[in-house]
Amino acid sequence: MKVKIRNDAKCCGLAEKKYGSLKKYKDCLFICIGTGIGGAAFLDGKLLEPQKFAGFEFGHMIIEKDGRPCSCGKKGCFEQYGSINAIKQRVVKILGEKSDISGQYLRENLLIKDDPLVKLEVESWLNYLKVGIGNLIDIFEPEAICLGRKFFTL
Ligand SMILES: [Zn+2]
């Protein structure tokens, strides 16, 4: 049997494009917000695929000059500010919680706390998401964007 192995976020995007919310769009994006930020870009109905290296990696677009260090070796990448991991690390630090909390615990308990520092951090996180997604809109001019997450990461 022929098997293809791909990046997880691109697979999620392909599933949305073939069966889900992006099915009727030719030019569209799937943005996966989880431990990092990944995604898939479709132009004229086709997935844009890198020819040599790991191209079209939305999460490694720099949105903060000389910002937080990233696993890719650069500083200020989108995923260091807009991922679930990014907000989790900030909120855990503010509240003095254990760093191994689940995403569900984060959403259901910490992000809704009436703590002014948490509220500021959530607002900052949302603003970074707006900047990153806005950049992607300017680059790809998509008809639609699907935001998703890998449910097994949180
Ligand atoms: Zn990076």
Backbone and ligand atoms as CSV (ligand in chain L), in Angstrom:
chain,resi,resn,atom,element,x,y,z
A,1,MET,N,N,0.846,-1.180,0.000
A,1,MET,CA,C,0.000,0.000,0.000
A,1,MET,C,C,0.892,1.244,0.000
A,2,LYS,N,N,0.544,2.174,-0.839
A,2,LYS,CA,C,1.289,3.426,-0.894
A,2,LYS,C,C,0.858,4.310,0.282
A,3,VAL,N,N,1.842,4.842,1.011
A,3,VAL,CA,C,1.554,5.685,2.172
A,3,VAL,C,C,2.304,7.000,2.006
A,4,LYS,N,N,1.618,8.111,2.325
A,4,LYS,CA,C,2.261,9.423,2.300
A,4,LYS,C,C,2.348,9.943,3.730
A,5,ILE,N,N,3.481,10.487,4.070
A,5,ILE,CA,C,3.656,11.072,5.396
A,5,ILE,C,C,3.831,12.572,5.213
A,6,ARG,N,N,3.054,13.326,5.989
A,6,ARG,CA,C,3.107,14.777,5.879
A,6,ARG,C,C,3.102,15.410,7.260
A,7,ASN,N,N,3.347,16.684,7.254
A,7,ASN,CA,C,3.243,17.508,8.448
A,7,ASN,C,C,1.806,17.420,8.996
A,8,ASP,N,N,1.668,17.321,10.324
A,8,ASP,CA,C,0.345,17.147,10.939
A,8,ASP,C,C,-0.627,18.286,10.632
A,9,ALA,N,N,-0.160,19.521,10.681
A,9,ALA,CA,C,-1.054,20.654,10.415
A,9,ALA,C,C,-1.522,20.652,8.953
A,10,LYS,N,N,-0.631,20.244,8.056
A,10,LYS,CA,C,-1.033,20.179,6.641
A,10,LYS,C,C,-2.071,19.078,6.441
A,11,CYS,N,N,-1.927,17.967,7.170
A,11,CYS,CA,C,-2.927,16.892,7.083
A,11,CYS,C,C,-4.281,17.378,7.598
A,12,CYS,N,N,-4.274,18.112,8.707
A,12,CYS,CA,C,-5.530,18.671,9.229
A,12,CYS,C,C,-6.153,19.598,8.188
A,13,GLY,N,N,-5.317,20.427,7.560
A,13,GLY,CA,C,-5.803,21.346,6.538
A,13,GLY,C,C,-6.376,20.607,5.333
A,14,LEU,N,N,-5.706,19.544,4.925
A,14,LEU,CA,C,-6.211,18.741,3.797
A,14,LEU,C,C,-7.576,18.139,4.122
A,15,ALA,N,N,-7.737,17.693,5.364
A,15,ALA,CA,C,-9.032,17.126,5.772
A,15,ALA,C,C,-10.121,18.197,5.746
A,16,GLU,N,N,-9.810,19.403,6.239
A,16,GLU,CA,C,-10.793,20.492,6.190
A,16,GLU,C,C,-11.126,20.862,4.749
A,17,LYS,N,N,-10.102,20.826,3.896
A,17,LYS,CA,C,-10.308,21.203,2.492
A,17,LYS,C,C,-11.143,20.151,1.759
A,18,LYS,N,N,-10.904,18.899,2.036
A,18,LYS,CA,C,-11.609,17.848,1.308
A,18,LYS,C,C,-13.002,17.567,1.879
A,19,TYR,N,N,-13.128,17.597,3.206
A,19,TYR,CA,C,-14.396,17.178,3.816
A,19,TYR,C,C,-15.076,18.236,4.685
A,20,GLY,N,N,-14.359,19.280,5.054
A,20,GLY,CA,C,-14.874,20.182,6.083
A,20,GLY,C,C,-15.239,21.571,5.606
A,21,SER,N,N,-14.974,22.527,6.473
A,21,SER,CA,C,-15.425,23.902,6.274
A,21,SER,C,C,-14.765,24.613,5.095
A,22,LEU,N,N,-13.655,24.113,4.603
A,22,LEU,CA,C,-12.964,24.770,3.482
A,22,LEU,C,C,-13.301,24.151,2.135
A,23,LYS,N,N,-14.183,23.181,2.145
A,23,LYS,CA,C,-14.491,22.390,0.943
A,23,LYS,C,C,-14.877,23.246,-0.271
A,24,LYS,N,N,-15.643,24.288,-0.044
A,24,LYS,CA,C,-16.139,25.066,-1.187
A,24,LYS,C,C,-15.232,26.229,-1.604
A,25,TYR,N,N,-14.053,26.362,-0.972
A,25,TYR,CA,C,-13.180,27.488,-1.287
A,25,TYR,C,C,-11.935,27.027,-2.048
A,26,LYS,N,N,-11.519,27.830,-3.034
A,26,LYS,CA,C,-10.303,27.513,-3.788
A,26,LYS,C,C,-9.063,28.107,-3.124
A,27,ASP,N,N,-9.188,29.354,-2.681
A,27,ASP,CA,C,-8.063,30.039,-2.042
A,27,ASP,C,C,-8.385,30.167,-0.560
A,28,CYS,N,N,-7.751,29.361,0.246
A,28,CYS,CA,C,-8.095,29.344,1.666
A,28,CYS,C,C,-6.920,28.887,2.520
A,29,LEU,N,N,-7.067,29.138,3.816
A,29,LEU,CA,C,-6.014,28.773,4.766
A,29,LEU,C,C,-6.599,27.955,5.899
A,30,PHE,N,N,-5.813,27.023,6.375
A,30,PHE,CA,C,-6.108,26.340,7.627
A,30,PHE,C,C,-4.982,26.728,8.575
A,31,ILE,N,N,-5.346,27.260,9.723
A,31,ILE,CA,C,-4.337,27.655,10.705
A,31,ILE,C,C,-4.563,26.836,11.967
A,32,CYS,N,N,-3.552,26.094,12.329
A,32,CYS,CA,C,-3.623,25.184,13.469
A,32,CYS,C,C,-2.943,25.840,14.668
A,33,ILE,N,N,-3.726,26.109,15.703
A,33,ILE,CA,C,-3.202,26.780,16.890
A,33,ILE,C,C,-3.154,25.765,18.027
A,34,GLY,N,N,-1.969,25.352,18.370
A,34,GLY,CA,C,-1.807,24.335,19.419
A,34,GLY,C,C,-0.518,24.588,20.176
A,35,THR,N,N,0.298,23.553,20.290
A,35,THR,CA,C,1.585,23.737,20.958
A,35,THR,C,C,2.452,24.722,20.181
A,36,GLY,N,N,2.242,24.767,18.889
A,36,GLY,CA,C,2.880,25.750,18.024
A,36,GLY,C,C,1.804,26.318,17.122
A,37,ILE,N,N,2.206,26.861,15.990
A,37,ILE,CA,C,1.231,27.289,14.986
A,37,ILE,C,C,1.676,26.719,13.647
A,38,GLY,N,N,0.807,25.925,13.070
A,38,GLY,CA,C,1.081,25.355,11.764
A,38,GLY,C,C,-0.062,25.689,10.841
A,39,GLY,N,N,-0.029,25.123,9.670
A,39,GLY,CA,C,-1.145,25.377,8.787
A,39,GLY,C,C,-0.937,24.882,7.394
A,40,ALA,N,N,-1.922,25.163,6.587
A,40,ALA,CA,C,-1.907,24.767,5.191
A,40,ALA,C,C,-2.514,25.902,4.378
A,41,ALA,N,N,-1.874,26.188,3.253
A,41,ALA,CA,C,-2.383,27.214,2.340
A,41,ALA,C,C,-2.813,26.542,1.044
A,42,PHE,N,N,-3.999,26.897,0.567
A,42,PHE,CA,C,-4.517,26.366,-0.685
A,42,PHE,C,C,-4.716,27.516,-1.656
A,43,LEU,N,N,-4.119,27.385,-2.819
A,43,LEU,CA,C,-4.323,28.364,-3.880
A,43,LEU,C,C,-4.887,27.625,-5.084
A,44,ASP,N,N,-5.972,28.164,-5.626
A,44,ASP,CA,C,-6.662,27.521,-6.747
A,44,ASP,C,C,-6.991,26.053,-6.421
A,45,GLY,N,N,-7.300,25.813,-5.168
A,45,GLY,CA,C,-7.704,24.477,-4.723
A,45,GLY,C,C,-6.571,23.519,-4.404
A,46,LYS,N,N,-5.337,23.947,-4.639
A,46,LYS,CA,C,-4.204,23.046,-4.416
A,46,LYS,C,C,-3.382,23.464,-3.193
A,47,LEU,N,N,-2.947,22.453,-2.441
A,47,LEU,CA,C,-2.096,22.700,-1.278
A,47,LEU,C,C,-0.732,23.194,-1.744
A,48,LEU,N,N,-0.300,24.305,-1.183
A,48,LEU,CA,C,1.048,24.792,-1.477
A,48,LEU,C,C,2.027,23.942,-0.681
A,49,GLU,N,N,2.955,23.333,-1.376
A,49,GLU,CA,C,3.907,22.474,-0.698
A,49,GLU,C,C,5.327,22.963,-0.962
A,50,PRO,N,N,6.136,22.941,0.086
A,50,PRO,CA,C,7.526,23.375,-0.112
A,50,PRO,C,C,8.259,22.411,-1.023
A,51,GLN,N,N,9.192,22.937,-1.812
A,51,GLN,CA,C,9.936,22.100,-2.754
A,51,GLN,C,C,11.150,21.425,-2.117
A,52,LYS,N,N,11.777,22.094,-1.149
A,52,LYS,CA,C,12.988,21.515,-0.557
A,52,LYS,C,C,12.875,21.352,0.954
A,53,PHE,N,N,12.575,22.430,1.652
A,53,PHE,CA,C,12.624,22.404,3.107
A,53,PHE,C,C,11.212,22.583,3.670
A,54,ALA,N,N,11.148,22.980,4.899
A,54,ALA,CA,C,9.853,23.128,5.569
A,54,ALA,C,C,9.263,24.515,5.297
A,55,GLY,N,N,8.819,24.748,4.111
A,55,GLY,CA,C,8.239,26.043,3.757
A,55,GLY,C,C,6.802,26.170,4.210
A,56,PHE,N,N,6.264,27.339,4.040
A,56,PHE,CA,C,4.876,27.644,4.402
A,56,PHE,C,C,4.591,27.327,5.864
A,57,GLU,N,N,5.572,27.575,6.708
A,57,GLU,CA,C,5.404,27.368,8.146
A,57,GLU,C,C,4.935,28.678,8.769
A,58,PHE,N,N,3.620,28.786,8.944
A,58,PHE,CA,C,3.037,30.031,9.444
A,58,PHE,C,C,3.606,30.436,10.807
A,59,GLY,N,N,3.861,29.445,11.649
A,59,GLY,CA,C,4.287,29.723,13.019
A,59,GLY,C,C,5.665,30.340,13.142
A,60,HIS,N,N,6.449,30.271,12.076
A,60,HIS,CA,C,7.806,30.802,12.166
A,60,HIS,C,C,7.964,32.126,11.428
A,61,MET,N,N,6.846,32.771,11.180
A,61,MET,CA,C,6.863,34.138,10.653
A,61,MET,C,C,7.154,35.050,11.857
A,62,ILE,N,N,8.124,35.908,11.722
A,62,ILE,CA,C,8.495,36.789,12.836
A,62,ILE,C,C,7.468,37.906,12.977
A,63,ILE,N,N,6.930,38.032,14.178
A,63,ILE,CA,C,5.981,39.117,14.432
A,63,ILE,C,C,6.469,40.048,15.550
A,64,GLU,N,N,7.593,39.723,16.154
A,64,GLU,CA,C,8.169,40.583,17.194
A,64,GLU,C,C,9.685,40.581,17.009
A,65,LYS,N,N,10.216,41.706,16.515
A,65,LYS,CA,C,11.656,41.787,16.272
A,65,LYS,C,C,12.416,41.555,17.579
A,66,ASP,N,N,13.429,40.692,17.513
A,66,ASP,CA,C,14.246,40.344,18.685
A,66,ASP,C,C,13.391,39.851,19.859
A,67,GLY,N,N,12.337,39.134,19.535
A,67,GLY,CA,C,11.423,38.644,20.569
A,67,GLY,C,C,11.884,37.352,21.223
A,68,ARG,N,N,10.908,36.633,21.732
A,68,ARG,CA,C,11.188,35.385,22.459
A,68,ARG,C,C,11.881,34.373,21.537
A,69,PRO,N,N,12.876,33.641,22.085
A,69,PRO,CA,C,13.557,32.625,21.270
A,69,PRO,C,C,12.622,31.483,20.882
A,70,CYS,N,N,12.826,30.960,19.681
A,70,CYS,CA,C,11.975,29.885,19.160
A,70,CYS,C,C,12.817,28.631,18.917
A,71,SER,N,N,12.155,27.489,18.910
A,71,SER,CA,C,12.859,26.220,18.667
A,71,SER,C,C,13.501,26.166,17.283
A,72,CYS,N,N,13.058,27.022,16.363
A,72,CYS,CA,C,13.627,27.027,15.013
A,72,CYS,C,C,14.956,27.775,14.957
A,73,GLY,N,N,15.303,28.452,16.037
A,73,GLY,CA,C,16.554,29.192,16.076
A,73,GLY,C,C,16.392,30.692,15.902
A,74,LYS,N,N,15.213,31.131,15.464
A,74,LYS,CA,C,14.981,32.565,15.298
A,74,LYS,C,C,14.365,33.123,16.579
A,75,LYS,N,N,14.129,34.412,16.590
A,75,LYS,CA,C,13.484,35.066,17.735
A,75,LYS,C,C,12.249,35.802,17.245
A,76,GLY,N,N,11.196,35.760,18.074
A,76,GLY,CA,C,9.995,36.533,17.776
A,76,GLY,C,C,9.015,35.863,16.837
A,77,CYS,N,N,9.094,34.549,16.699
A,77,CYS,CA,C,8.181,33.837,15.795
A,77,CYS,C,C,6.730,33.909,16.292
A,78,PHE,N,N,5.807,33.869,15.348
A,78,PHE,CA,C,4.369,33.917,15.608
A,78,PHE,C,C,3.966,32.910,16.685
A,79,GLU,N,N,4.498,31.690,16.605
A,79,GLU,CA,C,4.050,30.666,17.555
A,79,GLU,C,C,4.548,30.920,18.971
A,80,GLN,N,N,5.564,31.755,19.139
A,80,GLN,CA,C,6.021,32.109,20.481
A,80,GLN,C,C,5.086,33.101,21.154
A,81,TYR,N,N,4.137,33.663,20.385
A,81,TYR,CA,C,3.201,34.653,20.908
A,81,TYR,C,C,1.737,34.252,20.737
A,82,GLY,N,N,1.437,33.496,19.701
A,82,GLY,CA,C,0.032,33.218,19.395
A,82,GLY,C,C,-0.415,31.781,19.623
A,83,SER,N,N,0.477,30.903,20.023
A,83,SER,CA,C,0.079,29.500,20.221
A,83,SER,C,C,-0.586,29.309,21.576
A,84,ILE,N,N,-1.220,28.179,21.738
A,84,ILE,CA,C,-1.791,27.831,23.044
A,84,ILE,C,C,-0.662,27.686,24.059
A,85,ASN,N,N,0.433,27.125,23.619
A,85,ASN,CA,C,1.586,26.975,24.505
A,85,ASN,C,C,2.074,28.326,25.018
A,86,ALA,N,N,2.072,29.325,24.148
A,86,ALA,CA,C,2.543,30.657,24.538
A,86,ALA,C,C,1.669,31.242,25.637
A,87,ILE,N,N,0.347,31.201,25.447
A,87,ILE,CA,C,-0.536,31.778,26.474
A,87,ILE,C,C,-0.474,30.929,27.743
A,88,LYS,N,N,-0.340,29.645,27.576
A,88,LYS,CA,C,-0.257,28.759,28.752
A,88,LYS,C,C,0.969,29.103,29.603
A,89,GLN,N,N,2.106,29.243,28.961
A,89,GLN,CA,C,3.336,29.555,29.702
A,89,GLN,C,C,3.218,30.873,30.449
A,90,ARG,N,N,2.618,31.867,29.809
A,90,ARG,CA,C,2.497,33.191,30.436
A,90,ARG,C,C,1.537,33.157,31.629
A,91,VAL,N,N,0.396,32.522,31.443
A,91,VAL,CA,C,-0.616,32.491,32.499
A,91,VAL,C,C,-0.141,31.633,33.678
A,92,VAL,N,N,0.485,30.519,33.378
A,92,VAL,CA,C,1.022,29.647,34.430
A,92,VAL,C,C,2.030,30.416,35.282
A,93,LYS,N,N,2.856,31.209,34.627
A,93,LYS,CA,C,3.868,31.996,35.339
A,93,LYS,C,C,3.202,33.051,36.225
A,94,ILE,N,N,2.208,33.739,35.690
A,94,ILE,CA,C,1.513,34.783,36.457
A,94,ILE,C,C,0.838,34.203,37.690
A,95,LEU,N,N,0.169,33.069,37.523
A,95,LEU,CA,C,-0.630,32.501,38.607
A,95,LEU,C,C,0.152,31.521,39.477
A,96,GLY,N,N,1.387,31.228,39.095
A,96,GLY,CA,C,2.189,30.301,39.879
A,96,GLY,C,C,1.666,28.872,39.830
A,97,GLU,N,N,1.018,28.526,38.725
A,97,GLU,CA,C,0.490,27.165,38.559
A,97,GLU,C,C,1.592,26.240,38.066
A,98,LYS,N,N,1.322,24.944,38.139
A,98,LYS,CA,C,2.261,23.967,37.592
A,98,LYS,C,C,2.259,24.082,36.070
A,99,SER,N,N,3.405,23.870,35.466
A,99,SER,CA,C,3.506,24.041,34.012
A,99,SER,C,C,2.936,22.870,33.221
A,100,ASP,N,N,2.606,21.768,33.895
A,100,ASP,CA,C,2.116,20.603,33.152
A,100,ASP,C,C,0.589,20.511,33.128
A,101,ILE,N,N,-0.091,21.633,33.262
A,101,ILE,CA,C,-1.558,21.625,33.212
A,101,ILE,C,C,-2.033,21.319,31.799
A,102,SER,N,N,-3.234,20.805,31.706
A,102,SER,CA,C,-3.788,20.486,30.388
A,102,SER,C,C,-4.369,21.747,29.752
A,103,GLY,N,N,-4.547,21.672,28.466
A,103,GLY,CA,C,-5.184,22.774,27.761
A,103,GLY,C,C,-6.609,22.987,28.241
A,104,GLN,N,N,-7.276,21.894,28.550
A,104,GLN,CA,C,-8.648,21.983,29.040
A,104,GLN,C,C,-8.688,22.724,30.380
A,105,TYR,N,N,-7.754,22.409,31.270
A,105,TYR,CA,C,-7.694,23.094,32.561
A,105,TYR,C,C,-7.390,24.576,32.355
A,106,LEU,N,N,-6.508,24.858,31.402
A,106,LEU,CA,C,-6.168,26.243,31.077
A,106,LEU,C,C,-7.420,27.005,30.636
A,107,ARG,N,N,-8.160,26.437,29.693
A,107,ARG,CA,C,-9.356,27.106,29.159
A,107,ARG,C,C,-10.459,27.243,30.197
A,108,GLU,N,N,-10.697,26.180,30.947
A,108,GLU,CA,C,-11.858,26.149,31.839
A,108,GLU,C,C,-11.615,26.799,33.199
A,109,ASN,N,N,-10.344,26.999,33.560
A,109,ASN,CA,C,-10.068,27.549,34.881
A,109,ASN,C,C,-9.220,28.814,34.881
A,110,LEU,N,N,-8.170,28.827,34.113
A,110,LEU,CA,C,-7.219,29.931,34.235
A,110,LEU,C,C,-7.540,31.119,33.343
A,111,LEU,N,N,-7.913,30.859,32.084
A,111,LEU,CA,C,-8.135,31.985,31.159
A,111,LEU,C,C,-9.361,32.802,31.518
A,112,ILE,N,N,-10.261,32.223,32.289
A,112,ILE,CA,C,-11.477,32.960,32.658
A,112,ILE,C,C,-11.381,33.567,34.059
A,113,LYS,N,N,-10.232,33.460,34.691
A,113,LYS,CA,C,-10.056,34.038,36.024
A,113,LYS,C,C,-10.178,35.552,35.973
A,114,ASP,N,N,-10.728,36.085,37.054
A,114,ASP,CA,C,-10.885,37.531,37.143
A,114,ASP,C,C,-9.603,38.148,37.707
A,115,ASP,N,N,-8.533,37.928,36.990
A,115,ASP,CA,C,-7.221,38.426,37.407
A,115,ASP,C,C,-6.773,39.445,36.368
A,116,PRO,N,N,-6.494,40.674,36.772
A,116,PRO,CA,C,-6.144,41.698,35.779
A,116,PRO,C,C,-4.905,41.355,34.955
A,117,LEU,N,N,-3.919,40.688,35.555
A,117,LEU,CA,C,-2.718,40.328,34.790
A,117,LEU,C,C,-3.025,39.241,33.759
A,118,VAL,N,N,-3.891,38.299,34.131
A,118,VAL,CA,C,-4.290,37.253,33.180
A,118,VAL,C,C,-5.073,37.880,32.035
A,119,LYS,N,N,-5.980,38.794,32.369
A,119,LYS,CA,C,-6.768,39.462,31.324
A,119,LYS,C,C,-5.857,40.218,30.353
A,120,LEU,N,N,-4.850,40.904,30.888
A,120,LEU,CA,C,-3.897,41.616,30.020
A,120,LEU,C,C,-3.139,40.645,29.126
A,121,GLU,N,N,-2.757,39.511,29.689
A,121,GLU,CA,C,-2.007,38.514,28.914
A,121,GLU,C,C,-2.877,37.910,27.811
A,122,VAL,N,N,-4.138,37.634,28.133
A,122,VAL,CA,C,-5.057,37.085,27.124
A,122,VAL,C,C,-5.277,38.120,26.014
A,123,GLU,N,N,-5.429,39.389,26.413
A,123,GLU,CA,C,-5.610,40.457,25.423
A,123,GLU,C,C,-4.382,40.566,24.511
A,124,SER,N,N,-3.201,40.481,25.109
A,124,SER,CA,C,-1.960,40.533,24.333
A,124,SER,C,C,-1.879,39.345,23.374
A,125,TRP,N,N,-2.230,38.163,23.866
A,125,TRP,CA,C,-2.215,36.942,23.041
A,125,TRP,C,C,-3.163,37.107,21.844
A,126,LEU,N,N,-4.369,37.622,22.100
A,126,LEU,CA,C,-5.336,37.823,21.015
A,126,LEU,C,C,-4.823,38.853,20.002
A,127,ASN,N,N,-4.159,39.888,20.503
A,127,ASN,CA,C,-3.600,40.884,19.588
A,127,ASN,C,C,-2.512,40.284,18.700
A,128,TYR,N,N,-1.675,39.421,19.265
A,128,TYR,CA,C,-0.651,38.759,18.448
A,128,TYR,C,C,-1.302,37.842,17.415
A,129,LEU,N,N,-2.379,37.161,17.818
A,129,LEU,CA,C,-3.100,36.326,16.845
A,129,LEU,C,C,-3.633,37.193,15.702
A,130,LYS,N,N,-4.169,38.366,16.043
A,130,LYS,CA,C,-4.689,39.272,15.006
A,130,LYS,C,C,-3.577,39.713,14.058
A,131,VAL,N,N,-2.414,40.034,14.608
A,131,VAL,CA,C,-1.285,40.465,13.765
A,131,VAL,C,C,-0.852,39.325,12.843
A,132,GLY,N,N,-0.667,38.143,13.405
A,132,GLY,CA,C,-0.211,36.998,12.606
A,132,GLY,C,C,-1.207,36.624,11.529
A,133,ILE,N,N,-2.462,36.528,11.902
A,133,ILE,CA,C,-3.489,36.161,10.920
A,133,ILE,C,C,-3.638,37.275,9.882
A,134,GLY,N,N,-3.531,38.514,10.325
A,134,GLY,CA,C,-3.594,39.644,9.387
A,134,GLY,C,C,-2.469,39.576,8.364
A,135,ASN,N,N,-1.270,39.216,8.810
A,135,ASN,CA,C,-0.144,39.056,7.875
A,135,ASN,C,C,-0.438,37.969,6.848
A,136,LEU,N,N,-1.004,36.856,7.320
A,136,LEU,CA,C,-1.319,35.749,6.403
A,136,LEU,C,C,-2.395,36.159,5.400
A,137,ILE,N,N,-3.354,36.959,5.838
A,137,ILE,CA,C,-4.389,37.458,4.918
A,137,ILE,C,C,-3.751,38.347,3.850
A,138,ASP,N,N,-2.821,39.210,4.271
A,138,ASP,CA,C,-2.148,40.082,3.303
A,138,ASP,C,C,-1.325,39.285,2.294
A,139,ILE,N,N,-0.737,38.196,2.727
A,139,ILE,CA,C,0.117,37.396,1.833
A,139,ILE,C,C,-0.721,36.548,0.871
A,140,PHE,N,N,-1.741,35.871,1.403
A,140,PHE,CA,C,-2.446,34.862,0.596
A,140,PHE,C,C,-3.806,35.315,0.036
A,141,GLU,N,N,-4.360,36.404,0.538
A,141,GLU,CA,C,-5.696,36.865,0.125
A,141,GLU,C,C,-6.705,35.710,0.089
A,142,PRO,N,N,-6.873,34.997,1.181
A,142,PRO,CA,C,-7.776,33.837,1.167
A,142,PRO,C,C,-9.248,34.251,1.131
A,143,GLU,N,N,-10.060,33.375,0.554
A,143,GLU,CA,C,-11.517,33.564,0.593
A,143,GLU,C,C,-12.046,33.176,1.973
A,144,ALA,N,N,-11.370,32.232,2.602
A,144,ALA,CA,C,-11.804,31.745,3.916
A,144,ALA,C,C,-10.598,31.249,4.710
A,145,ILE,N,N,-10.747,31.316,6.022
A,145,ILE,CA,C,-9.727,30.788,6.929
A,145,ILE,C,C,-10.428,29.886,7.931
A,146,CYS,N,N,-9.872,28.734,8.151
A,146,CYS,CA,C,-10.380,27.831,9.182
A,146,CYS,C,C,-9.340,27.787,10.294
A,147,LEU,N,N,-9.776,28.125,11.506
A,147,LEU,CA,C,-8.886,28.012,12.660
A,147,LEU,C,C,-9.159,26.683,13.327
A,148,GLY,N,N,-8.120,25.967,13.610
A,148,GLY,CA,C,-8.303,24.676,14.254
A,148,GLY,C,C,-7.159,24.387,15.191
A,149,ARG,N,N,-7.276,23.275,15.833
A,149,ARG,CA,C,-6.174,22.830,16.666
A,149,ARG,C,C,-6.144,21.315,16.621
A,150,LYS,N,N,-4.967,20.802,16.902
A,150,LYS,CA,C,-4.831,19.359,16.944
A,150,LYS,C,C,-5.345,18.936,18.307
A,151,PHE,N,N,-6.430,18.245,18.366
A,151,PHE,CA,C,-7.058,17.953,19.650
A,151,PHE,C,C,-6.207,17.077,20.544
A,152,PHE,N,N,-5.233,16.391,19.967
A,152,PHE,CA,C,-4.396,15.519,20.786
A,152,PHE,C,C,-3.253,16.247,21.449
A,153,THR,N,N,-3.073,17.521,21.150
A,153,THR,CA,C,-1.940,18.235,21.731
A,153,THR,C,C,-2.284,18.913,23.040
A,154,LEU,N,N,-3.551,19.091,23.336
A,154,LEU,CA,C,-3.906,19.860,24.527
A,154,LEU,C,C,-4.535,19.037,25.607
L,1,ZN,ZN,ZN,10.360,29.841,14.934
